[in-house]
Amino acid sequence: MSDLTELASQLRFVLVRTSHPGNIGSAARAMRTMGFTGMTLVAPHRFPHDEASALAAGADDVLENAALHAGLVDGLAGTSLALGLSARRRGVDLEELSPREGVARALAAMARGEKVALVFGNERTGLENEELARCHAMIRIPSVDDFSSLNLSQAVQVMAYEMRIAMLGDQAPAAPVRADAEPPADAAQMERFYEHLAQTLDDIDFHKGRAPTTIMLRLRKLFQRAQMDERELRMLHGIFADAQRMASIARGKSGEQ
Amino acid sequence: MSDLTELASQLRFVLVRTSHPGNIGSAARAMRTMGFTGMTLVAPHRFPHDEASALAAGADDVLENAALHAGLVDGLAGTSLALGLSARRRGVDLEELSPREGVARALAAMARGEKVALVFGNERTGLENEELARCHAMIRIPSVDDFSSLNLSQAVQVMAYEMRIAMLGDQAPAAPVRADAEPPADAAQMERFYEHLAQTLDDIDFHKGRAPTTIMLRLRKLFQRAQMDERELRMLHGIFADAQRMASIARGKSGEQ
């Protein structure tokens, strides 16, 4: 996990000419949820600002440690790969990557010990061509054509999420083991369960001339699918036993008539 | 593209007990950027609201067409698969999926023509256990342990993005349609099923002082997992009816004693 933290520290989220301080705060929170803390602010319109702090929702450390620069060239100092987020295809003839392709490229550089920047433009105007020209490739989040503009912090969230997924990669957590997990029912227990179920159906006079085989096959299919554990089996055995008890009393009653 | 729109219309984003109207607006925008328009609001604290409209940033159609319901059961009516977003592992032991696994499962159901719900809880408290019990599995966005809470609309954005990527990925999902397939039970049918089951357990005197709530939650979990179709529901209703009939005769008998 400290390896992940180390790796994560090589990535910077660079926000350029951000208009709304609230978006800076939301972006900090979005980064922080995915384990990233390196934020660079290039010529933000208003910062620091109460709205930024409010929307950071506890990710204050990200804001406090944010690097502030007047221009993008300074903001990218120390990074060897800069990927610019862009909603639209531009006149700039930069290679266009999907988020996943961009993240793979970023991660490869980070694995070599390089510092990487993801660059996000102004909310309304995006990245200027001159800013994109400072980037090595651009990443387009595949939004729909008729409503293509993600909120800035949403774009940050998508990229931070994709980056974390890629970093977790194959060290993906194995199936979560529940401490309270009940053992799954084995085949022999399932057979006893089906026998009890079949007997119960007989006792409550469910079949009424229908083929018990078809019904039992359908019930088997259903309960096999559910992959029950032992506690669930005990519960159902208990229910069957009560239904049988009622049937037995009822049968006594019918017998009297 | 119209195929994608058609497919997208089978997915609903269900927001439960949302506190901040601004988050509803941001969620609408997030959905809309990825081509989704089906929003369901369950007991929102304030809606409609100016802040929701402001933050929708042009996705007003999503808000205008949002379905409003007082409870989650109604909110899920018509859907056959409900996946609940949950930040934490809970005492509820529902299957836990990654966003990508959840999206794959959702898309498979949608390709069969089914309606699917992604369910998002209250900003502060998330989904209650009873709400999660209405879901077939839960999805955990893999945030870091020490800062795990995504803003609501950010979680919506991540899921909408993953869903769109998956939809773009397998443009032509070969829907494994079985000729003999029965329609899957929808949420309202499942509720009637659970009511009948609960009544039957009462009638056969199953509880004997034990808490019916715990038992019913366990049974819900079991049967939700099985994702039953309508024919299976009819079969189980028939079994319950016969058990009730026996109990009723038996009760007549006991009354005589």
HADDOCK unambig.tbl for C-alpha pairs under 7 A between the chains (distance, minus, plus):
assign (segid A and resid 30 and name CA) (segid B and resid 150 and name CA) 6.79 0.50 0.50
assign (segid A and resid 32 and name CA) (segid B and resid 147 and name CA) 6.70 0.50 0.50
assign (segid A and resid 33 and name CA) (segid B and resid 143 and name CA) 5.20 0.50 0.50
assign (segid A and resid 33 and name CA) (segid B and resid 144 and name CA) 5.72 0.50 0.50
assign (segid A and resid 33 and name CA) (segid B and resid 147 and name CA) 5.25 0.50 0.50
assign (segid A and resid 33 and name CA) (segid B and resid 148 and name CA) 5.46 0.50 0.50
assign (segid A and resid 33 and name CA) (segid B and resid 149 and name CA) 6.60 0.50 0.50
assign (segid A and resid 33 and name CA) (segid B and resid 150 and name CA) 6.36 0.50 0.50
assign (segid A and resid 34 and name CA) (segid B and resid 143 and name CA) 5.05 0.50 0.50
assign (segid A and resid 34 and name CA) (segid B and resid 144 and name CA) 5.65 0.50 0.50
assign (segid A and resid 35 and name CA) (segid B and resid 144 and name CA) 5.77 0.50 0.50
assign (segid A and resid 143 and name CA) (segid B and resid 33 and name CA) 5.19 0.50 0.50
assign (segid A and resid 143 and name CA) (segid B and resid 34 and name CA) 5.07 0.50 0.50
assign (segid A and resid 144 and name CA) (segid B and resid 33 and name CA) 5.71 0.50 0.50
assign (segid A and resid 144 and name CA) (segid B and resid 34 and name CA) 5.66 0.50 0.50
assign (segid A and resid 144 and name CA) (segid B and resid 35 and name CA) 5.79 0.50 0.50
assign (segid A and resid 147 and name CA) (segid B and resid 32 and name CA) 6.71 0.50 0.50
assign (segid A and resid 147 and name CA) (segid B and resid 33 and name CA) 5.27 0.50 0.50
assign (segid A and resid 148 and name CA) (segid B and resid 33 and name CA) 5.50 0.50 0.50
assign (segid A and resid 149 and name CA) (segid B and resid 33 and name CA) 6.62 0.50 0.50
assign (segid A and resid 150 and name CA) (segid B and resid 30 and name CA) 6.80 0.50 0.50
assign (segid A and resid 150 and name CA) (segid B and resid 33 and name CA) 6.38 0.50 0.50
assign (segid A and resid 154 and name CA) (segid B and resid 154 and name CA) 6.04 0.50 0.50
assign (segid A and resid 154 and name CA) (segid B and resid 157 and name CA) 6.60 0.50 0.50
assign (segid A and resid 157 and name CA) (segid B and resid 154 and name CA) 6.60 0.50 0.50
assign (segid A and resid 158 and name CA) (segid B and resid 158 and name CA) 5.92 0.50 0.50
assign (segid A and resid 204 and name CA) (segid B and resid 242 and name CA) 5.95 0.50 0.50
assign (segid A and resid 204 and name CA) (segid B and resid 243 and name CA) 5.85 0.50 0.50
assign (segid A and resid 204 and name CA) (segid B and resid 246 and name CA) 6.41 0.50 0.50
assign (segid A and resid 206 and name CA) (segid B and resid 239 and name CA) 6.35 0.50 0.50
assign (segid A and resid 206 and name CA) (segid B and resid 242 and name CA) 6.18 0.50 0.50
assign (segid A and resid 222 and name CA) (segid B and resid 226 and name CA) 6.41 0.50 0.50
assign (segid A and resid 225 and name CA) (segid B and resid 226 and name CA) 5.61 0.50 0.50
assign (segid A and resid 226 and name CA) (segid B and resid 222 and name CA) 6.32 0.50 0.50
assign (segid A and resid 226 and name CA) (segid B and resid 225 and name CA) 5.61 0.50 0.50
assign (segid A and resid 226 and name CA) (segid B and resid 226 and name CA) 4.59 0.50 0.50
assign (segid A and resid 239 and name CA) (segid B and resid 206 and name CA) 6.35 0.50 0.50
assign (segid A and resid 242 and name CA) (segid B and resid 204 and name CA) 5.96 0.50 0.50
assign (segid A and resid 242 and name CA) (segid B and resid 206 and name CA) 6.20 0.50 0.50
assign (segid A and resid 243 and name CA) (segid B and resid 204 and name CA) 5.85 0.50 0.50
assign (segid A and resid 243 and name CA) (segid B and resid 243 and name CA) 5.85 0.50 0.50
assign (segid A and resid 246 and name CA) (segid B and resid 204 and name CA) 6.43 0.50 0.50
assign (segid A and resid 246 and name CA) (segid B and resid 246 and name CA) 5.85 0.50 0.50
assign (segid A and resid 246 and name CA) (segid B and resid 247 and name CA) 5.11 0.50 0.50
assign (segid A and resid 246 and name CA) (segid B and resid 250 and name CA) 5.70 0.50 0.50
assign (segid A and resid 247 and name CA) (segid B and resid 246 and name CA) 5.12 0.50 0.50
assign (segid A and resid 247 and name CA) (segid B and resid 247 and name CA) 6.85 0.50 0.50
assign (segid A and resid 249 and name CA) (segid B and resid 250 and name CA) 5.17 0.50 0.50
assign (segid A and resid 250 and name CA) (segid B and resid 246 and name CA) 5.73 0.50 0.50
assign (segid A and resid 250 and name CA) (segid B and resid 249 and name CA) 5.19 0.50 0.50
assign (segid A and resid 250 and name CA) (segid B and resid 250 and name CA) 4.21 0.50 0.50
assign (segid A and resid 250 and name CA) (segid B and resid 253 and name CA) 6.94 0.50 0.50
assign (segid A and resid 253 and name CA) (segid B and resid 250 and name CA) 6.93 0.50 0.50
assign (segid A and resid 253 and name CA) (segid B and resid 253 and name CA) 5.74 0.50 0.50
